[in-house]
Amino acid sequence: MTTTFTSSTAPAQPTLRLAFALSMGAAVSLGITRFAYALLLPPMRADLGWSYALAGGMNTANAVGYLAGALVTPALMRRFGVTRLLVVGAVLASVFMAGSGFVTDAPALLLQRLLAGVASAWVFVAGGLLAARLGDADARGGAARGGLLLGIYYGGTGFGILLSALLVPQVLRSASGVPHGWTWAWWALALASAAATCLLAWAARAMPDRPAAATPSAAATAASAAEPAAVRQFGWALAGYALFGMGYIGYMTFVIALLREQGASAGFVTLFYALLGIACVASSRLWAGLLDRYRGGQPQALLNGLLGVATLLPVLSSSAPVALASGVLFGGVFLSVVASTTALVRHNLPPARWAQGISLFTIVFALGQIVGPTVTGWISDGPGGLARGLVASAIALWLGAVLASRQHALKETG
């Protein structure tokens, strides 16, 4: 029997359909708003004369905005509701991306990236909370698919990556004779984001803002009050997640530039990024059992370790098969690290504290992403170039794996 959500304003919808529609939040906030920039970095850097440090600084600005957005998200969700914040954030992210196509000065572009980061944090955190609630309601209906539903939501980033891989190179070719032709790609991405926002709005309307599954019982409320330090007990996982933020964003920012330096054609880059996006989508099924089975930091540790391997592969060899293997492995793993932190929160905290837990992990994630692109770019400007920068990213990921492996499940809250 299919578990459904109902609301007074919309008919019941199958859980999986809602999960895929909600995944457009991850597609907008990460797949398009953040990761499409990797495809635009080479032409923008060549056109505007940027260093790698400045090119990485664009994603650092995005991460600073993401941190600011994450810090205020809990208060905004309480004030305006989860679903409203989700949709408004997606609309604003689309607007700010379009704005990046109207300016060429570095300060103005940094501001656009920062504002897009603020809006994307609202989308990502609100969407993750709704996905967690969806999984909880699904379990109460007798279908324990929490890991799968979280994986579908976060795997939605892959839809955004795939769309960007197919869209951006085509637009860049069409605008090749136009001054600052990369601006056209920003406008195309904004339109794609707006289309995804329409589907996201439908999903938000089909779900109640405060479903019964997310309303804490008296026992859960008492347990929550009795253990105010529970979230702080995620220290090892939080430290590992910060290093994940540092390491993964270095790869996602500069891997396309590395491939182009190694002589990859535009067609190969499209294939590489498309396969990475497809692997992201497939990862929702691949790691669902792992997320459901373990209550501690084991999933995060394993996945961080695999990401370090994927990051190092294109440094060790410039051959096409190795590069494709790197992209597929990275795409099949990195979003499941994000899902693993939400699963950790779901397993160890009562529903009343999920928003607090998810927001805390989002904040340390943003801190890692602030450091990662600029440091990787700074290293890449020195001897060894982009290859040395990605080695640093791999080391950060492996260190994150070691720290996450020390995270144990919290004691039952009773």
VMD Tcl script that draws the C-alpha trace (Angstrom):
set ca {
  {0.00 0.00 0.00}
  {1.39 3.42 -0.95}
  {1.79 5.94 1.84}
  {0.45 9.39 1.01}
  {0.33 12.88 2.43}
  {-2.93 14.77 2.35}
  {-3.79 18.39 2.86}
  {-6.90 20.46 2.79}
  {-5.87 22.19 -0.43}
  {-4.59 19.30 -2.57}
  {-5.41 15.67 -3.27}
  {-3.29 12.88 -1.82}
  {-0.10 12.16 -3.75}
  {2.02 8.96 -3.78}
  {5.08 9.27 -1.59}
  {7.65 8.53 -4.28}
  {6.09 11.08 -6.63}
  {6.31 13.72 -3.92}
  {9.91 12.75 -3.15}
  {10.95 13.19 -6.79}
  {9.11 16.51 -7.01}
  {10.77 17.68 -3.78}
  {14.12 16.70 -5.25}
  {13.82 19.74 -7.50}
  {14.79 21.71 -4.39}
  {18.20 20.01 -4.41}
  {18.36 20.42 -8.20}
  {17.88 24.18 -7.89}
  {19.92 24.84 -4.74}
  {22.97 22.73 -5.59}
  {22.77 21.15 -9.04}
  {22.09 24.41 -10.89}
  {22.81 27.32 -8.55}
  {26.20 26.03 -7.38}
  {27.58 23.23 -9.53}
  {26.77 24.60 -12.98}
  {29.44 27.21 -12.27}
  {32.12 24.56 -12.89}
  {31.10 24.54 -16.55}
  {31.21 28.33 -16.72}
  {34.50 28.78 -14.85}
  {36.84 28.14 -17.83}
  {35.16 30.62 -20.27}
  {34.61 33.24 -17.55}
  {38.20 32.96 -16.34}
  {39.56 33.25 -19.89}
  {37.26 36.17 -20.75}
  {37.73 38.15 -17.54}
  {41.40 37.34 -16.81}
  {40.81 35.75 -13.40}
  {43.33 33.85 -11.29}
  {42.28 30.46 -9.96}
  {41.99 32.01 -6.49}
  {39.45 34.55 -7.75}
  {37.64 31.88 -9.76}
  {37.39 29.76 -6.63}
  {36.36 32.84 -4.67}
  {33.11 32.91 -6.65}
  {32.08 29.63 -5.05}
  {33.44 30.83 -1.72}
  {31.07 33.80 -1.95}
  {28.26 31.37 -2.72}
  {29.20 29.36 0.37}
  {29.31 32.48 2.56}
  {25.79 33.27 1.44}
  {24.82 29.67 2.07}
  {26.13 29.93 5.63}
  {24.23 33.17 6.23}
  {21.08 31.60 4.84}
  {21.49 28.48 6.96}
  {21.92 30.53 10.14}
  {18.58 32.29 9.70}
  {16.66 29.35 8.21}
  {15.27 27.95 11.51}
  {13.86 31.37 12.49}
  {12.42 31.89 9.00}
  {10.80 28.45 9.03}
  {9.15 29.25 12.34}
  {7.98 32.63 11.06}
  {6.81 31.77 7.55}
  {6.53 27.98 7.46}
  {8.73 25.38 5.79}
  {6.96 25.10 2.45}
  {6.67 28.85 1.90}
  {10.38 29.34 2.59}
  {11.17 26.49 0.21}
  {9.33 28.05 -2.72}
  {10.38 31.66 -2.05}
  {14.01 30.55 -1.81}
  {13.81 28.73 -5.14}
  {12.27 31.77 -6.85}
  {14.97 34.08 -5.47}
  {17.76 31.67 -6.45}
  {16.47 31.78 -10.04}
  {16.37 35.58 -9.99}
  {19.91 35.92 -8.62}
  {21.28 33.50 -11.19}
  {19.71 35.55 -13.96}
  {21.38 38.60 -12.43}
  {24.80 37.01 -12.94}
  {24.23 37.36 -16.68}
  {23.93 41.15 -16.52}
  {27.28 42.00 -14.90}
  {30.97 41.41 -15.64}
  {32.71 43.15 -12.72}
  {34.10 40.71 -10.16}
  {32.54 42.48 -7.11}
  {29.09 42.43 -8.71}
  {29.44 38.75 -9.64}
  {30.62 37.95 -6.12}
  {27.52 39.67 -4.75}
  {25.24 37.70 -7.09}
  {26.87 34.43 -6.04}
  {26.51 35.39 -2.36}
  {22.80 36.20 -2.70}
  {22.17 33.00 -4.64}
  {23.87 31.13 -1.80}
  {21.53 32.65 0.79}
  {18.47 31.61 -1.18}
  {19.80 28.13 -1.94}
  {20.36 27.44 1.76}
  {16.70 28.16 2.45}
  {15.72 25.75 -0.29}
  {18.14 23.00 0.69}
  {17.42 22.98 4.42}
  {13.64 23.32 4.03}
  {13.55 20.63 1.37}
  {15.68 18.29 3.48}
  {13.35 18.73 6.44}
  {10.30 17.97 4.29}
  {12.06 14.89 2.89}
  {12.79 13.71 6.44}
  {9.14 14.24 7.38}
  {8.10 12.34 4.27}
  {10.27 9.42 5.30}
  {8.87 9.47 8.84}
  {5.30 9.45 7.59}
  {6.19 6.65 5.18}
  {7.57 4.56 8.05}
  {4.42 5.16 10.09}
  {2.44 3.84 7.13}
  {4.38 0.59 7.22}
  {6.91 1.24 4.42}
  {10.33 1.91 5.96}
  {11.98 3.74 3.07}
  {13.46 6.70 4.89}
  {16.94 6.22 3.44}
  {15.56 5.88 -0.08}
  {13.38 8.99 0.20}
  {16.26 11.06 1.57}
  {18.45 9.70 -1.21}
  {15.88 10.70 -3.82}
  {15.73 14.23 -2.44}
  {19.48 14.77 -2.31}
  {19.95 12.85 -5.55}
  {17.84 15.51 -7.19}
  {21.06 17.48 -7.38}
  {21.98 15.07 -10.13}
  {19.02 16.24 -12.21}
  {20.37 19.78 -11.96}
  {23.89 18.65 -12.86}
  {22.64 16.61 -15.83}
  {20.52 19.49 -17.09}
  {23.46 21.87 -16.73}
  {25.76 19.46 -18.60}
  {23.35 19.29 -21.52}
  {22.39 22.96 -21.51}
  {25.50 25.04 -20.80}
  {27.84 23.73 -23.56}
  {25.09 24.14 -26.16}
  {24.42 27.72 -25.09}
  {28.14 28.54 -25.00}
  {28.54 27.24 -28.55}
  {25.53 29.24 -29.73}
  {26.93 32.41 -28.14}
  {30.55 31.82 -29.17}
  {30.64 34.94 -31.36}
  {28.96 37.20 -28.82}
  {30.96 39.33 -26.36}
  {30.77 37.75 -22.90}
  {28.81 34.85 -24.38}
  {28.87 33.06 -21.03}
  {26.18 35.48 -19.83}
  {23.69 33.66 -22.03}
  {24.37 30.47 -20.09}
  {23.45 32.17 -16.81}
  {20.11 33.25 -18.30}
  {19.45 29.76 -19.62}
  {20.22 28.28 -16.20}
  {17.87 30.78 -14.56}
  {15.05 29.67 -16.88}
  {15.78 26.02 -16.11}
  {15.73 26.81 -12.39}
  {12.41 28.61 -12.76}
  {10.91 25.57 -14.49}
  {12.13 23.30 -11.68}
  {10.67 25.74 -9.16}
  {7.22 25.25 -10.67}
  {7.42 21.52 -9.99}
  {8.77 22.20 -6.51}
  {5.86 24.53 -5.80}
  {3.43 21.76 -6.75}
  {5.15 19.39 -4.30}
  {5.07 21.99 -1.53}
  {1.36 22.62 -2.11}
  {0.64 18.88 -2.00}
  {2.22 18.54 1.45}
  {0.96 20.01 4.72}
  {3.38 22.40 6.34}
  {3.17 20.62 9.68}
  {2.18 16.99 9.12}
  {1.09 14.92 12.07}
  {4.17 12.72 11.67}
  {6.38 15.66 12.55}
  {4.39 16.71 15.63}
  {6.24 15.48 18.72}
  {4.44 13.42 21.30}
  {4.56 14.41 24.95}
  {7.20 11.76 25.54}
  {9.37 13.01 22.69}
  {9.04 16.57 23.91}
  {10.08 15.58 27.41}
  {13.02 13.60 26.04}
  {14.09 16.57 23.95}
  {13.98 18.87 26.97}
  {15.88 16.33 29.06}
  {18.82 16.19 26.63}
  {19.53 19.75 25.43}
  {23.11 18.77 24.55}
  {22.17 15.92 22.20}
  {22.96 17.83 19.01}
  {26.39 18.80 20.35}
  {27.14 15.10 20.73}
  {27.43 14.92 16.94}
  {30.87 16.54 17.23}
  {32.88 13.92 15.29}
  {30.31 13.79 12.49}
  {30.18 17.58 12.33}
  {33.99 17.81 12.07}
  {34.05 15.18 9.35}
  {31.27 16.97 7.50}
  {33.15 20.29 7.57}
  {36.13 18.57 5.91}
  {33.77 16.98 3.41}
  {32.57 20.48 2.54}
  {36.17 21.59 2.01}
  {37.16 18.62 -0.11}
  {34.19 17.94 -2.31}
  {33.70 21.58 -3.38}
  {37.32 21.76 -4.56}
  {36.62 18.90 -6.95}
  {33.25 20.23 -8.11}
  {34.70 23.70 -8.71}
  {37.89 22.80 -10.58}
  {37.60 19.31 -12.10}
  {36.23 20.66 -15.40}
  {39.10 23.17 -15.59}
  {41.56 20.32 -14.97}
  {40.01 18.22 -17.74}
  {40.20 21.14 -20.15}
  {43.86 21.66 -19.23}
  {44.45 17.98 -19.97}
  {43.01 18.45 -23.46}
  {39.45 17.22 -23.00}
  {37.04 18.28 -25.76}
  {33.77 20.08 -25.12}
  {31.92 16.90 -26.02}
  {33.90 14.87 -23.50}
  {33.25 17.44 -20.79}
  {29.52 17.20 -21.51}
  {29.71 13.39 -21.28}
  {31.73 13.53 -18.06}
  {29.36 15.95 -16.32}
  {26.24 14.19 -17.59}
  {27.46 10.84 -16.26}
  {28.30 12.48 -12.94}
  {24.74 13.81 -12.73}
  {23.19 10.46 -13.67}
  {25.29 8.77 -10.98}
  {23.97 11.31 -8.46}
  {20.40 10.32 -9.25}
  {21.21 6.60 -9.09}
  {22.89 7.00 -5.70}
  {19.48 7.31 -3.99}
  {18.96 3.57 -4.43}
  {22.60 2.56 -4.12}
  {23.18 3.72 -0.54}
  {19.63 3.63 0.91}
  {20.22 0.42 2.86}
  {23.44 1.77 4.36}
  {21.67 4.90 5.62}
  {18.83 2.89 7.13}
  {21.09 0.30 8.78}
  {23.60 2.41 10.71}
  {22.84 4.98 13.41}
  {26.38 6.34 13.80}
  {29.04 7.86 11.54}
  {29.90 4.70 9.58}
  {28.11 5.74 6.36}
  {29.73 9.17 6.34}
  {33.18 7.66 6.93}
  {32.86 5.12 4.12}
  {31.50 7.61 1.63}
  {34.12 10.26 2.43}
  {36.84 7.68 1.85}
  {35.44 6.76 -1.56}
  {35.20 10.43 -2.51}
  {38.89 10.90 -1.76}
  {39.68 8.10 -4.23}
  {37.42 9.65 -6.89}
  {39.07 13.05 -6.41}
  {42.57 11.66 -6.85}
  {41.89 9.58 -9.99}
  {42.10 12.40 -12.60}
  {45.32 13.58 -10.95}
  {46.92 10.15 -11.28}
  {45.94 9.71 -14.93}
  {44.68 11.95 -17.72}
  {43.15 9.07 -19.69}
  {39.48 9.34 -20.63}
  {38.36 6.08 -18.94}
  {39.96 7.11 -15.63}
  {38.34 10.55 -15.80}
  {34.93 9.01 -16.49}
  {35.41 6.52 -13.64}
  {36.23 9.44 -11.36}
  {33.09 11.33 -12.35}
  {30.80 8.32 -11.98}
  {32.26 7.35 -8.59}
  {32.13 10.92 -7.31}
  {28.57 11.44 -8.55}
  {27.46 8.13 -7.07}
  {28.75 9.02 -3.62}
  {28.96 12.71 -2.72}
  {25.28 13.51 -2.21}
  {24.86 10.42 -0.08}
  {27.30 12.02 2.39}
  {24.78 14.86 2.71}
  {21.93 12.37 3.06}
  {23.91 10.47 5.71}
  {23.88 13.49 8.03}
  {20.11 13.88 7.73}
  {19.75 10.14 8.38}
  {21.98 10.53 11.45}
  {19.68 13.26 12.75}
  {16.56 11.19 12.05}
  {17.99 8.14 13.81}
  {19.16 9.96 16.93}
  {16.86 12.93 17.61}
  {13.10 13.25 18.08}
  {11.18 14.89 15.19}
  {10.81 18.14 17.14}
  {14.58 18.64 16.87}
  {15.20 17.60 13.29}
  {15.22 21.18 12.02}
  {17.84 22.10 14.63}
  {20.02 19.12 13.75}
  {19.78 19.55 9.98}
  {20.52 23.28 10.26}
  {23.61 22.62 12.40}
  {25.05 20.20 9.85}
  {24.21 22.69 7.09}
  {26.17 25.40 8.92}
  {29.37 23.35 9.26}
  {28.93 22.20 5.65}
  {28.85 25.85 4.60}
  {31.94 26.65 6.68}
  {33.86 23.93 4.87}
  {32.67 25.19 1.51}
  {33.79 28.74 2.34}
  {37.37 27.58 2.85}
  {37.54 24.92 0.13}
  {37.30 26.77 -3.21}
  {39.62 29.66 -2.35}
  {42.25 27.44 -0.72}
  {42.13 24.96 -3.60}
  {42.39 27.85 -6.07}
  {45.29 29.39 -4.14}
  {47.16 26.06 -4.15}
  {46.37 25.64 -7.86}
  {47.90 29.03 -8.67}
  {51.23 27.73 -7.32}
  {53.59 24.94 -8.42}
  {51.75 21.79 -9.45}
  {48.67 23.66 -10.63}
  {45.19 22.18 -10.42}
  {46.53 18.68 -9.82}
  {48.07 19.72 -6.50}
  {44.86 21.52 -5.55}
  {42.83 18.35 -6.03}
  {45.36 16.34 -4.01}
  {44.67 18.72 -1.12}
  {40.94 18.14 -1.60}
  {41.42 14.35 -1.46}
  {43.43 14.64 1.76}
  {40.66 16.73 3.35}
  {38.10 14.07 2.40}
  {40.15 11.23 3.87}
  {40.73 13.15 7.09}
  {36.97 13.73 7.23}
  {36.44 9.98 6.89}
  {38.70 9.31 9.88}
  {36.85 11.83 12.05}
  {33.39 10.58 11.03}
  {34.36 7.00 11.85}
  {34.61 8.04 15.51}
  {30.97 9.17 15.65}
  {28.80 6.77 17.65}
  {25.03 6.63 17.82}
  {23.49 8.72 20.58}
  {21.86 6.94 23.47}
  {18.16 6.26 23.11}
  {16.19 9.29 24.20}
  {13.57 7.05 25.83}
}
mol new
graphics top color blue
foreach p $ca { graphics top sphere $p radius 0.5 }
foreach p [lrange $ca 0 end-1] q [lrange $ca 1 end] { graphics top cylinder $p $q radius 0.2 }
display resetview
